[in-house]
Amino acid sequence: MVGIWIHKGYYSLQTSLPPRNQPTIPPSLTPMRMNAFSISSASASASASAYTHSSSSHPQQQRTLLHNRKTQILCNRKHSSKNLTLFNLNSRTRKTFICAANQEAEEAFKNTVEIDRLIDTLREANPRELQKIVVENILAFNPSFWIRLAARSDTCKSEDDKKDYEELAATVMNVVDLVVHKTNERIESATDVLKGVLKHVINDEGEISWPPQDPQALKLMEMEIKQREQEGQLDEGFLAEVNAQLRQAKEDGDKPGLEAMLQKVLQLYASNFLSKRSYAMKGKEVLKDEQFLETIIKAPEQEWNSILINGLTIGAGDISPEELYSVLKKRMERTLIRTEGGSYQQRTLTEYLKGIETRAHEIVQVLQGQGKQQ
């Protein structure tokens, strides 16, 4: 038994001594030994040559020399293979690194473009719009945003532009701090939001009186709805809560005041939402029928009768009933397109417009009846 250390492992090579009077066959020339070590014929010939020049009277020494030769060949082959493999792996890794670097650069560029777009939107917005934009994009105000804003401020050529950026940064930071503080303090549920809207019509004893005794209560409730809508609290969950409470009030049948009050909440929501977009101007031309409809949308429900009587041609105005029905149909179609199908928002807005249409029909019938009597 001859033991040979090869790198980190121990390789054991067994050899059996031949009988004394028989020729010695070098292990390197045995086909099985050649396959086991993967030695080429040239290497085998070199080993045989070395064996021939050795003294035949020292077979153990011959075998040791031959084993050393095999070990050297094997080690050289392993070193060469290892070096080649490492080079190939490094090449693949280098290509992967290049691809990853390109992707990271592309993502960074896209991120910068998005941040610039948000900054430009904030600069062009008025104070009320700015607050809403900040609330809707609250997650975008990360370190990358502030770094980019500072970089744009540093590249300003005029002091006025630089001050504008500084004021924008201060305003946005104040709104973000306010939103974060409010969120950390308490995340309001839809029920809590509804209670906040109705707090102005609840008396000191915690009871709801409808119609409210305080004439300013409705105005305060309308302002509360506008404020909470700007803060993004009047979402689909809020509308679902109001509709659920309204269904319950109708089923009970003994709470007409609560039912009327919840309907008023939905009316105020629809009026506020529909009033945000105007179609009354077409270039420099004022579309009187659209302007008339928007006047009705913005007005409290109890003022609709007088507005319709004074605005329609059948009364004292210059808008025909057909013109009003036509713009109502257009506004209904626009609402259906701009809202999610089957949502509480879509249902609330379309029912509000249908309410205006129904009231217009009623007024027209009354005025037509009065005309026939005359």
PARO-521185 format. One record per residue (C-alpha): x, z, y; residue number from 0; residue in one letter. Coordinates in Angstrom, 1 decimal. Example, Ala and Ser with C-alpha at 12.3 -4.5 7.8 and 13.67 -1.06 7.14 Angstrom:
<rec px="12.3" pz="7.8" py="-4.5" n="0" res="A"/>
<rec px="13.7" pz="7.1" py="-1.1" n="1" res="S"/>
REM end
This chain:
<rec px="0.0" pz="0.0" py="0.0" n="0" res="M"/>
<rec px="1.3" pz="-1.0" py="3.4" n="1" res="V"/>
<rec px="-0.4" pz="0.3" py="6.5" n="2" res="G"/>
<rec px="-0.2" pz="-1.7" py="9.8" n="3" res="I"/>
<rec px="-1.5" pz="-0.6" py="13.2" n="4" res="W"/>
<rec px="-3.3" pz="-3.4" py="15.0" n="5" res="I"/>
<rec px="-4.3" pz="-2.5" py="18.6" n="6" res="H"/>
<rec px="-6.8" pz="0.4" py="18.3" n="7" res="K"/>
<rec px="-7.7" pz="0.0" py="14.6" n="8" res="G"/>
<rec px="-5.8" pz="0.7" py="11.4" n="9" res="Y"/>
<rec px="-5.6" pz="-2.3" py="9.1" n="10" res="Y"/>
<rec px="-4.8" pz="-1.6" py="5.5" n="11" res="S"/>
<rec px="-3.2" pz="-4.3" py="3.4" n="12" res="L"/>
<rec px="-2.9" pz="-3.9" py="-0.4" n="13" res="Q"/>
<rec px="-0.2" pz="-5.7" py="-2.3" n="14" res="T"/>
<rec px="0.6" pz="-5.5" py="-5.9" n="15" res="S"/>
<rec px="4.2" pz="-6.0" py="-7.2" n="16" res="L"/>
<rec px="4.5" pz="-8.8" py="-9.7" n="17" res="P"/>
<rec px="6.3" pz="-8.4" py="-13.0" n="18" res="P"/>
<rec px="10.1" pz="-8.5" py="-12.7" n="19" res="R"/>
<rec px="10.7" pz="-11.7" py="-14.6" n="20" res="N"/>
<rec px="7.9" pz="-13.7" py="-12.8" n="21" res="Q"/>
<rec px="8.4" pz="-15.6" py="-9.6" n="22" res="P"/>
<rec px="7.1" pz="-13.8" py="-6.5" n="23" res="T"/>
<rec px="4.2" pz="-15.5" py="-4.7" n="24" res="I"/>
<rec px="4.1" pz="-14.7" py="-1.0" n="25" res="P"/>
<rec px="0.7" pz="-13.3" py="0.1" n="26" res="P"/>
<rec px="0.7" pz="-15.7" py="3.0" n="27" res="S"/>
<rec px="0.5" pz="-18.7" py="0.6" n="28" res="L"/>
<rec px="-2.5" pz="-17.4" py="-1.3" n="29" res="T"/>
<rec px="-5.6" pz="-19.3" py="-0.2" n="30" res="P"/>
<rec px="-7.7" pz="-16.2" py="0.0" n="31" res="M"/>
<rec px="-5.2" pz="-14.4" py="2.2" n="32" res="R"/>
<rec px="-5.0" pz="-17.4" py="4.5" n="33" res="M"/>
<rec px="-8.8" pz="-17.5" py="5.0" n="34" res="N"/>
<rec px="-8.9" pz="-13.8" py="5.6" n="35" res="A"/>
<rec px="-6.4" pz="-13.9" py="8.4" n="36" res="F"/>
<rec px="-7.4" pz="-17.4" py="9.7" n="37" res="S"/>
<rec px="-3.8" pz="-18.6" py="9.6" n="38" res="I"/>
<rec px="-3.1" pz="-22.3" py="10.0" n="39" res="S"/>
<rec px="-1.0" pz="-24.3" py="7.6" n="40" res="S"/>
<rec px="1.8" pz="-24.4" py="10.1" n="41" res="A"/>
<rec px="2.0" pz="-20.7" py="10.2" n="42" res="S"/>
<rec px="2.0" pz="-20.5" py="6.5" n="43" res="A"/>
<rec px="4.8" pz="-23.0" py="6.3" n="44" res="S"/>
<rec px="6.8" pz="-20.9" py="8.8" n="45" res="A"/>
<rec px="6.2" pz="-17.8" py="6.7" n="46" res="S"/>
<rec px="7.3" pz="-19.6" py="3.5" n="47" res="A"/>
<rec px="10.5" pz="-20.8" py="5.2" n="48" res="S"/>
<rec px="11.3" pz="-17.4" py="6.3" n="49" res="A"/>
<rec px="10.8" pz="-16.2" py="2.8" n="50" res="Y"/>
<rec px="13.0" pz="-18.9" py="1.3" n="51" res="T"/>
<rec px="16.0" pz="-17.9" py="3.5" n="52" res="H"/>
<rec px="15.6" pz="-14.2" py="2.5" n="53" res="S"/>
<rec px="17.5" pz="-12.7" py="-0.4" n="54" res="S"/>
<rec px="15.5" pz="-12.8" py="-3.7" n="55" res="S"/>
<rec px="17.0" pz="-9.5" py="-4.7" n="56" res="S"/>
<rec px="15.0" pz="-7.6" py="-2.1" n="57" res="H"/>
<rec px="11.3" pz="-8.4" py="-2.7" n="58" res="P"/>
<rec px="10.1" pz="-5.4" py="-0.8" n="59" res="Q"/>
<rec px="12.0" pz="-6.4" py="2.3" n="60" res="Q"/>
<rec px="10.7" pz="-9.9" py="1.9" n="61" res="Q"/>
<rec px="7.1" pz="-8.7" py="1.8" n="62" res="R"/>
<rec px="7.7" pz="-6.5" py="4.9" n="63" res="T"/>
<rec px="9.0" pz="-9.4" py="6.9" n="64" res="L"/>
<rec px="6.1" pz="-11.6" py="5.9" n="65" res="L"/>
<rec px="3.6" pz="-8.9" py="6.8" n="66" res="H"/>
<rec px="5.2" pz="-8.5" py="10.2" n="67" res="N"/>
<rec px="5.0" pz="-12.2" py="10.8" n="68" res="R"/>
<rec px="1.3" pz="-12.2" py="9.9" n="69" res="K"/>
<rec px="0.7" pz="-9.2" py="12.2" n="70" res="T"/>
<rec px="2.4" pz="-11.0" py="15.1" n="71" res="Q"/>
<rec px="0.4" pz="-14.2" py="14.6" n="72" res="I"/>
<rec px="-2.8" pz="-12.2" py="14.4" n="73" res="L"/>
<rec px="-2.1" pz="-10.2" py="17.6" n="74" res="C"/>
<rec px="-1.2" pz="-13.3" py="19.5" n="75" res="N"/>
<rec px="-4.5" pz="-15.0" py="18.5" n="76" res="R"/>
<rec px="-6.5" pz="-11.9" py="19.5" n="77" res="K"/>
<rec px="-4.8" pz="-11.7" py="22.9" n="78" res="H"/>
<rec px="-5.4" pz="-15.4" py="23.5" n="79" res="S"/>
<rec px="-9.1" pz="-15.2" py="22.5" n="80" res="S"/>
<rec px="-9.6" pz="-12.1" py="24.5" n="81" res="K"/>
<rec px="-8.1" pz="-13.6" py="27.7" n="82" res="N"/>
<rec px="-10.2" pz="-16.7" py="27.3" n="83" res="L"/>
<rec px="-13.4" pz="-14.8" py="26.8" n="84" res="T"/>
<rec px="-12.8" pz="-12.7" py="29.8" n="85" res="L"/>
<rec px="-12.1" pz="-15.7" py="32.0" n="86" res="F"/>
<rec px="-15.4" pz="-17.3" py="30.9" n="87" res="N"/>
<rec px="-17.4" pz="-14.1" py="31.5" n="88" res="L"/>
<rec px="-15.8" pz="-13.8" py="35.0" n="89" res="N"/>
<rec px="-16.8" pz="-17.4" py="35.8" n="90" res="S"/>
<rec px="-20.4" pz="-16.7" py="34.8" n="91" res="R"/>
<rec px="-20.4" pz="-13.4" py="36.7" n="92" res="T"/>
<rec px="-19.0" pz="-15.2" py="39.8" n="93" res="R"/>
<rec px="-21.8" pz="-17.8" py="39.7" n="94" res="K"/>
<rec px="-24.4" pz="-15.0" py="39.3" n="95" res="T"/>
<rec px="-23.0" pz="-13.2" py="42.3" n="96" res="F"/>
<rec px="-23.1" pz="-16.4" py="44.4" n="97" res="I"/>
<rec px="-26.8" pz="-17.0" py="43.5" n="98" res="C"/>
<rec px="-27.7" pz="-13.3" py="44.2" n="99" res="A"/>
<rec px="-25.9" pz="-13.5" py="47.6" n="100" res="A"/>
<rec px="-27.9" pz="-16.6" py="48.5" n="101" res="N"/>
<rec px="-31.2" pz="-15.0" py="47.6" n="102" res="Q"/>
<rec px="-30.4" pz="-11.9" py="49.6" n="103" res="E"/>
<rec px="-29.5" pz="-14.0" py="52.6" n="104" res="A"/>
<rec px="-32.8" pz="-15.9" py="52.3" n="105" res="E"/>
<rec px="-34.8" pz="-12.7" py="52.0" n="106" res="E"/>
<rec px="-33.1" pz="-11.2" py="55.0" n="107" res="A"/>
<rec px="-33.8" pz="-14.3" py="57.1" n="108" res="F"/>
<rec px="-37.5" pz="-14.3" py="56.1" n="109" res="K"/>
<rec px="-37.7" pz="-10.6" py="57.0" n="110" res="N"/>
<rec px="-36.2" pz="-11.2" py="60.4" n="111" res="T"/>
<rec px="-38.7" pz="-14.0" py="61.1" n="112" res="V"/>
<rec px="-41.6" pz="-11.7" py="60.2" n="113" res="E"/>
<rec px="-40.3" pz="-8.9" py="62.4" n="114" res="I"/>
<rec px="-39.8" pz="-11.3" py="65.3" n="115" res="D"/>
<rec px="-43.4" pz="-12.5" py="64.9" n="116" res="R"/>
<rec px="-44.7" pz="-9.0" py="65.0" n="117" res="L"/>
<rec px="-42.6" pz="-8.1" py="68.1" n="118" res="I"/>
<rec px="-43.9" pz="-11.2" py="69.9" n="119" res="D"/>
<rec px="-47.5" pz="-10.3" py="69.0" n="120" res="T"/>
<rec px="-47.0" pz="-6.8" py="70.3" n="121" res="L"/>
<rec px="-45.5" pz="-8.0" py="73.6" n="122" res="R"/>
<rec px="-48.5" pz="-10.3" py="74.2" n="123" res="E"/>
<rec px="-51.2" pz="-7.7" py="73.4" n="124" res="A"/>
<rec px="-53.0" pz="-5.5" py="75.8" n="125" res="N"/>
<rec px="-52.9" pz="-1.7" py="75.3" n="126" res="P"/>
<rec px="-56.1" pz="-1.6" py="73.2" n="127" res="R"/>
<rec px="-55.0" pz="-4.5" py="71.0" n="128" res="E"/>
<rec px="-51.5" pz="-3.1" py="70.7" n="129" res="L"/>
<rec px="-52.9" pz="0.1" py="69.2" n="130" res="Q"/>
<rec px="-54.9" pz="-1.8" py="66.7" n="131" res="K"/>
<rec px="-52.0" pz="-4.0" py="65.7" n="132" res="I"/>
<rec px="-49.8" pz="-0.9" py="65.1" n="133" res="V"/>
<rec px="-52.5" pz="0.7" py="62.9" n="134" res="V"/>
<rec px="-53.0" pz="-2.5" py="60.9" n="135" res="E"/>
<rec px="-49.2" pz="-2.9" py="60.4" n="136" res="N"/>
<rec px="-48.1" pz="0.7" py="60.2" n="137" res="I"/>
<rec px="-45.9" pz="0.1" py="57.1" n="138" res="L"/>
<rec px="-43.9" pz="-2.6" py="59.0" n="139" res="A"/>
<rec px="-42.4" pz="-0.1" py="61.4" n="140" res="F"/>
<rec px="-39.4" pz="0.8" py="59.3" n="141" res="N"/>
<rec px="-35.7" pz="1.0" py="60.3" n="142" res="P"/>
<rec px="-35.3" pz="-2.8" py="60.1" n="143" res="S"/>
<rec px="-38.0" pz="-3.2" py="62.8" n="144" res="F"/>
<rec px="-36.3" pz="-0.8" py="65.2" n="145" res="W"/>
<rec px="-32.9" pz="-2.3" py="64.6" n="146" res="I"/>
<rec px="-34.2" pz="-5.8" py="65.3" n="147" res="R"/>
<rec px="-36.1" pz="-4.6" py="68.4" n="148" res="L"/>
<rec px="-32.9" pz="-3.0" py="69.7" n="149" res="A"/>
<rec px="-30.9" pz="-6.2" py="69.0" n="150" res="A"/>
<rec px="-33.4" pz="-8.3" py="71.0" n="151" res="R"/>
<rec px="-33.3" pz="-5.8" py="73.9" n="152" res="S"/>
<rec px="-29.5" pz="-6.0" py="73.9" n="153" res="D"/>
<rec px="-29.5" pz="-9.8" py="74.2" n="154" res="T"/>
<rec px="-31.8" pz="-9.9" py="77.2" n="155" res="C"/>
<rec px="-30.4" pz="-11.7" py="80.2" n="156" res="K"/>
<rec px="-32.5" pz="-9.9" py="82.8" n="157" res="S"/>
<rec px="-33.0" pz="-6.2" py="83.4" n="158" res="E"/>
<rec px="-36.8" pz="-6.7" py="83.7" n="159" res="D"/>
<rec px="-37.0" pz="-8.1" py="80.2" n="160" res="D"/>
<rec px="-34.8" pz="-5.3" py="78.9" n="161" res="K"/>
<rec px="-37.1" pz="-2.7" py="80.5" n="162" res="K"/>
<rec px="-40.1" pz="-4.5" py="78.9" n="163" res="D"/>
<rec px="-38.6" pz="-4.0" py="75.5" n="164" res="Y"/>
<rec px="-37.8" pz="-0.4" py="76.2" n="165" res="E"/>
<rec px="-41.4" pz="0.3" py="77.3" n="166" res="E"/>
<rec px="-42.7" pz="-1.6" py="74.2" n="167" res="L"/>
<rec px="-40.5" pz="0.5" py="72.0" n="168" res="A"/>
<rec px="-41.7" pz="3.8" py="73.6" n="169" res="A"/>
<rec px="-45.4" pz="2.8" py="73.3" n="170" res="T"/>
<rec px="-45.1" pz="1.6" py="69.7" n="171" res="V"/>
<rec px="-43.3" pz="4.8" py="68.8" n="172" res="M"/>
<rec px="-45.9" pz="7.0" py="70.4" n="173" res="N"/>
<rec px="-48.7" pz="5.2" py="68.5" n="174" res="V"/>
<rec px="-46.8" pz="5.4" py="65.2" n="175" res="V"/>
<rec px="-46.2" pz="9.1" py="65.7" n="176" res="D"/>
<rec px="-49.8" pz="9.7" py="66.5" n="177" res="L"/>
<rec px="-51.0" pz="7.8" py="63.4" n="178" res="V"/>
<rec px="-48.5" pz="9.5" py="61.1" n="179" res="V"/>
<rec px="-49.3" pz="12.9" py="62.5" n="180" res="H"/>
<rec px="-53.0" pz="12.3" py="62.0" n="181" res="K"/>
<rec px="-52.5" pz="11.1" py="58.5" n="182" res="T"/>
<rec px="-50.3" pz="14.0" py="57.5" n="183" res="N"/>
<rec px="-52.8" pz="16.4" py="59.1" n="184" res="E"/>
<rec px="-55.8" pz="15.2" py="57.3" n="185" res="R"/>
<rec px="-56.8" pz="12.0" py="55.5" n="186" res="I"/>
<rec px="-60.5" pz="11.8" py="56.3" n="187" res="E"/>
<rec px="-63.0" pz="10.6" py="53.7" n="188" res="S"/>
<rec px="-65.9" pz="8.2" py="54.5" n="189" res="A"/>
<rec px="-68.2" pz="11.2" py="54.7" n="190" res="T"/>
<rec px="-65.9" pz="12.9" py="57.2" n="191" res="D"/>
<rec px="-65.8" pz="9.8" py="59.3" n="192" res="V"/>
<rec px="-69.6" pz="9.6" py="59.3" n="193" res="L"/>
<rec px="-69.9" pz="13.2" py="60.3" n="194" res="K"/>
<rec px="-67.5" pz="12.5" py="63.2" n="195" res="G"/>
<rec px="-69.6" pz="9.7" py="64.4" n="196" res="V"/>
<rec px="-72.8" pz="11.8" py="64.2" n="197" res="L"/>
<rec px="-71.3" pz="15.0" py="65.8" n="198" res="K"/>
<rec px="-72.7" pz="14.0" py="69.2" n="199" res="H"/>
<rec px="-76.3" pz="14.2" py="68.0" n="200" res="V"/>
<rec px="-76.0" pz="17.5" py="66.2" n="201" res="I"/>
<rec px="-77.1" pz="20.5" py="68.2" n="202" res="N"/>
<rec px="-75.5" pz="24.0" py="68.3" n="203" res="D"/>
<rec px="-77.5" pz="25.1" py="65.3" n="204" res="E"/>
<rec px="-76.1" pz="22.3" py="63.2" n="205" res="G"/>
<rec px="-79.4" pz="20.4" py="63.1" n="206" res="E"/>
<rec px="-79.9" pz="16.8" py="63.9" n="207" res="I"/>
<rec px="-82.5" pz="15.9" py="66.4" n="208" res="S"/>
<rec px="-83.6" pz="12.3" py="66.8" n="209" res="W"/>
<rec px="-84.1" pz="10.9" py="69.3" n="210" res="P"/>
<rec px="-81.3" pz="12.9" py="70.8" n="211" res="P"/>
<rec px="-82.3" pz="15.3" py="73.6" n="212" res="Q"/>
<rec px="-79.1" pz="14.5" py="75.5" n="213" res="D"/>
<rec px="-79.4" pz="11.0" py="77.1" n="214" res="P"/>
<rec px="-75.6" pz="10.7" py="76.9" n="215" res="Q"/>
<rec px="-75.5" pz="11.3" py="73.1" n="216" res="A"/>
<rec px="-76.0" pz="7.7" py="72.2" n="217" res="L"/>
<rec px="-73.3" pz="6.6" py="74.7" n="218" res="K"/>
<rec px="-70.9" pz="9.1" py="73.2" n="219" res="L"/>
<rec px="-71.7" pz="8.0" py="69.7" n="220" res="M"/>
<rec px="-71.1" pz="4.4" py="70.7" n="221" res="E"/>
<rec px="-67.7" pz="5.3" py="72.1" n="222" res="M"/>
<rec px="-66.8" pz="7.2" py="68.9" n="223" res="E"/>
<rec px="-67.6" pz="4.2" py="66.8" n="224" res="I"/>
<rec px="-65.4" pz="2.0" py="69.0" n="225" res="K"/>
<rec px="-62.5" pz="4.4" py="68.8" n="226" res="Q"/>
<rec px="-62.7" pz="4.9" py="65.1" n="227" res="R"/>
<rec px="-63.0" pz="1.1" py="64.6" n="228" res="E"/>
<rec px="-59.8" pz="0.7" py="66.5" n="229" res="Q"/>
<rec px="-58.1" pz="3.2" py="64.2" n="230" res="E"/>
<rec px="-59.2" pz="1.3" py="61.2" n="231" res="G"/>
<rec px="-61.5" pz="4.0" py="59.9" n="232" res="Q"/>
<rec px="-64.8" pz="2.0" py="59.8" n="233" res="L"/>
<rec px="-63.9" pz="0.1" py="56.6" n="234" res="D"/>
<rec px="-66.0" pz="-0.9" py="53.6" n="235" res="E"/>
<rec px="-66.0" pz="2.6" py="52.3" n="236" res="G"/>
<rec px="-67.5" pz="3.9" py="55.5" n="237" res="F"/>
<rec px="-70.3" pz="1.3" py="55.5" n="238" res="L"/>
<rec px="-71.0" pz="2.0" py="51.8" n="239" res="A"/>
<rec px="-71.4" pz="5.7" py="52.7" n="240" res="E"/>
<rec px="-73.8" pz="5.0" py="55.5" n="241" res="V"/>
<rec px="-75.9" pz="2.7" py="53.3" n="242" res="N"/>
<rec px="-75.9" pz="5.3" py="50.5" n="243" res="A"/>
<rec px="-77.2" pz="8.0" py="52.9" n="244" res="Q"/>
<rec px="-79.8" pz="5.5" py="54.3" n="245" res="L"/>
<rec px="-81.1" pz="4.7" py="50.8" n="246" res="R"/>
<rec px="-81.4" pz="8.4" py="50.1" n="247" res="Q"/>
<rec px="-83.3" pz="9.1" py="53.3" n="248" res="A"/>
<rec px="-85.7" pz="6.3" py="52.6" n="249" res="K"/>
<rec px="-86.3" pz="7.6" py="49.0" n="250" res="E"/>
<rec px="-87.0" pz="11.1" py="50.4" n="251" res="D"/>
<rec px="-89.5" pz="9.8" py="52.9" n="252" res="G"/>
<rec px="-89.6" pz="13.0" py="54.8" n="253" res="D"/>
<rec px="-86.6" pz="12.3" py="57.1" n="254" res="K"/>
<rec px="-87.6" pz="9.6" py="59.5" n="255" res="P"/>
<rec px="-85.2" pz="10.9" py="62.1" n="256" res="G"/>
<rec px="-82.2" pz="10.7" py="59.8" n="257" res="L"/>
<rec px="-83.2" pz="7.2" py="58.7" n="258" res="E"/>
<rec px="-83.5" pz="6.0" py="62.3" n="259" res="A"/>
<rec px="-80.2" pz="7.6" py="63.2" n="260" res="M"/>
<rec px="-78.3" pz="6.0" py="60.3" n="261" res="L"/>
<rec px="-79.8" pz="2.6" py="61.2" n="262" res="Q"/>
<rec px="-78.5" pz="3.2" py="64.7" n="263" res="K"/>
<rec px="-75.0" pz="3.7" py="63.4" n="264" res="V"/>
<rec px="-75.1" pz="0.4" py="61.6" n="265" res="L"/>
<rec px="-76.5" pz="-1.3" py="64.7" n="266" res="Q"/>
<rec px="-73.7" pz="0.1" py="66.9" n="267" res="L"/>
<rec px="-71.1" pz="-1.0" py="64.3" n="268" res="Y"/>
<rec px="-72.5" pz="-4.6" py="64.2" n="269" res="A"/>
<rec px="-72.8" pz="-4.8" py="68.0" n="270" res="S"/>
<rec px="-69.2" pz="-3.7" py="68.4" n="271" res="N"/>
<rec px="-67.8" pz="-6.0" py="65.8" n="272" res="F"/>
<rec px="-69.8" pz="-9.1" py="66.8" n="273" res="L"/>
<rec px="-68.9" pz="-8.6" py="70.5" n="274" res="S"/>
<rec px="-65.2" pz="-8.9" py="69.9" n="275" res="K"/>
<rec px="-65.4" pz="-12.7" py="69.5" n="276" res="R"/>
<rec px="-67.0" pz="-14.8" py="72.2" n="277" res="S"/>
<rec px="-68.2" pz="-18.5" py="71.9" n="278" res="Y"/>
<rec px="-69.7" pz="-18.7" py="75.4" n="279" res="A"/>
<rec px="-66.8" pz="-20.8" py="76.8" n="280" res="M"/>
<rec px="-66.1" pz="-24.4" py="75.8" n="281" res="K"/>
<rec px="-63.1" pz="-25.3" py="77.9" n="282" res="G"/>
<rec px="-64.2" pz="-24.6" py="81.4" n="283" res="K"/>
<rec px="-67.9" pz="-25.1" py="80.6" n="284" res="E"/>
<rec px="-70.1" pz="-22.1" py="80.1" n="285" res="V"/>
<rec px="-72.6" pz="-22.4" py="77.2" n="286" res="L"/>
<rec px="-75.7" pz="-20.6" py="78.4" n="287" res="K"/>
<rec px="-77.3" pz="-20.3" py="75.0" n="288" res="D"/>
<rec px="-74.2" pz="-18.6" py="73.5" n="289" res="E"/>
<rec px="-73.9" pz="-16.4" py="76.6" n="290" res="Q"/>
<rec px="-77.5" pz="-15.4" py="76.3" n="291" res="F"/>
<rec px="-77.1" pz="-14.5" py="72.6" n="292" res="L"/>
<rec px="-74.0" pz="-12.4" py="73.3" n="293" res="E"/>
<rec px="-75.9" pz="-10.5" py="76.0" n="294" res="T"/>
<rec px="-78.4" pz="-9.5" py="73.4" n="295" res="I"/>
<rec px="-75.8" pz="-8.6" py="70.9" n="296" res="I"/>
<rec px="-74.0" pz="-6.2" py="73.3" n="297" res="K"/>
<rec px="-77.2" pz="-4.6" py="74.5" n="298" res="A"/>
<rec px="-78.9" pz="-1.5" py="73.0" n="299" res="P"/>
<rec px="-81.7" pz="-2.4" py="70.7" n="300" res="E"/>
<rec px="-84.3" pz="-0.8" py="73.0" n="301" res="Q"/>
<rec px="-83.4" pz="-3.3" py="75.7" n="302" res="E"/>
<rec px="-83.9" pz="-6.4" py="73.6" n="303" res="W"/>
<rec px="-87.5" pz="-7.0" py="74.7" n="304" res="N"/>
<rec px="-86.8" pz="-7.1" py="78.4" n="305" res="S"/>
<rec px="-83.8" pz="-9.4" py="77.9" n="306" res="I"/>
<rec px="-85.8" pz="-11.8" py="75.8" n="307" res="L"/>
<rec px="-88.7" pz="-11.9" py="78.2" n="308" res="I"/>
<rec px="-86.5" pz="-12.5" py="81.2" n="309" res="N"/>
<rec px="-84.2" pz="-15.0" py="79.4" n="310" res="G"/>
<rec px="-86.5" pz="-17.3" py="77.5" n="311" res="L"/>
<rec px="-88.3" pz="-20.2" py="79.1" n="312" res="T"/>
<rec px="-91.6" pz="-19.0" py="77.7" n="313" res="I"/>
<rec px="-91.0" pz="-16.0" py="79.9" n="314" res="G"/>
<rec px="-89.0" pz="-16.0" py="83.1" n="315" res="A"/>
<rec px="-85.7" pz="-17.5" py="81.9" n="316" res="G"/>
<rec px="-84.1" pz="-20.9" py="81.2" n="317" res="D"/>
<rec px="-83.2" pz="-20.6" py="77.5" n="318" res="I"/>
<rec px="-85.7" pz="-22.2" py="75.1" n="319" res="S"/>
<rec px="-86.6" pz="-20.4" py="71.9" n="320" res="P"/>
<rec px="-85.3" pz="-23.3" py="69.9" n="321" res="E"/>
<rec px="-81.9" pz="-23.0" py="71.7" n="322" res="E"/>
<rec px="-81.8" pz="-19.3" py="70.8" n="323" res="L"/>
<rec px="-82.7" pz="-20.0" py="67.2" n="324" res="Y"/>
<rec px="-80.0" pz="-22.6" py="67.0" n="325" res="S"/>
<rec px="-77.1" pz="-20.4" py="68.3" n="326" res="V"/>
<rec px="-78.4" pz="-17.6" py="66.0" n="327" res="L"/>
<rec px="-78.0" pz="-19.9" py="63.0" n="328" res="K"/>
<rec px="-74.5" pz="-20.9" py="64.1" n="329" res="K"/>
<rec px="-73.5" pz="-17.3" py="64.5" n="330" res="R"/>
<rec px="-74.9" pz="-16.5" py="61.1" n="331" res="M"/>
<rec px="-72.9" pz="-19.3" py="59.5" n="332" res="E"/>
<rec px="-69.7" pz="-18.1" py="61.2" n="333" res="R"/>
<rec px="-70.3" pz="-14.6" py="60.1" n="334" res="T"/>
<rec px="-70.8" pz="-15.6" py="56.5" n="335" res="L"/>
<rec px="-67.6" pz="-17.6" py="56.6" n="336" res="I"/>
<rec px="-65.5" pz="-14.9" py="58.2" n="337" res="R"/>
<rec px="-66.6" pz="-12.0" py="56.0" n="338" res="T"/>
<rec px="-66.3" pz="-11.3" py="52.3" n="339" res="E"/>
<rec px="-69.3" pz="-12.4" py="50.3" n="340" res="G"/>
<rec px="-71.5" pz="-9.6" py="49.1" n="341" res="G"/>
<rec px="-69.7" pz="-6.9" py="51.1" n="342" res="S"/>
<rec px="-71.4" pz="-4.2" py="53.1" n="343" res="Y"/>
<rec px="-69.8" pz="-5.6" py="56.2" n="344" res="Q"/>
<rec px="-71.4" pz="-9.0" py="55.7" n="345" res="Q"/>
<rec px="-74.8" pz="-7.5" py="54.9" n="346" res="R"/>
<rec px="-74.7" pz="-5.3" py="58.0" n="347" res="T"/>
<rec px="-73.7" pz="-8.1" py="60.4" n="348" res="L"/>
<rec px="-76.2" pz="-10.6" py="59.0" n="349" res="T"/>
<rec px="-79.0" pz="-8.1" py="59.1" n="350" res="E"/>
<rec px="-78.3" pz="-7.3" py="62.7" n="351" res="Y"/>
<rec px="-78.5" pz="-11.0" py="63.6" n="352" res="L"/>
<rec px="-81.7" pz="-11.3" py="61.6" n="353" res="K"/>
<rec px="-83.1" pz="-8.4" py="63.5" n="354" res="G"/>
<rec px="-82.5" pz="-10.2" py="66.8" n="355" res="I"/>
<rec px="-84.1" pz="-13.3" py="65.4" n="356" res="E"/>
<rec px="-87.2" pz="-11.4" py="64.2" n="357" res="T"/>
<rec px="-87.5" pz="-9.7" py="67.6" n="358" res="R"/>
<rec px="-87.3" pz="-13.1" py="69.3" n="359" res="A"/>
<rec px="-90.1" pz="-14.4" py="67.1" n="360" res="H"/>
<rec px="-92.3" pz="-11.4" py="68.0" n="361" res="E"/>
<rec px="-91.7" pz="-11.8" py="71.7" n="362" res="I"/>
<rec px="-92.4" pz="-15.6" py="71.6" n="363" res="V"/>
<rec px="-95.7" pz="-15.0" py="69.7" n="364" res="Q"/>
<rec px="-96.7" pz="-12.3" py="72.2" n="365" res="V"/>
<rec px="-95.9" pz="-14.5" py="75.2" n="366" res="L"/>
<rec px="-97.6" pz="-17.5" py="73.6" n="367" res="Q"/>
<rec px="-100.7" pz="-15.4" py="73.0" n="368" res="G"/>
<rec px="-100.8" pz="-14.3" py="76.6" n="369" res="Q"/>
<rec px="-100.5" pz="-17.9" py="77.7" n="370" res="G"/>
<rec px="-103.4" pz="-19.0" py="75.6" n="371" res="K"/>
<rec px="-105.6" pz="-16.1" py="76.9" n="372" res="Q"/>
<rec px="-104.8" pz="-17.3" py="80.5" n="373" res="Q"/>
REM end
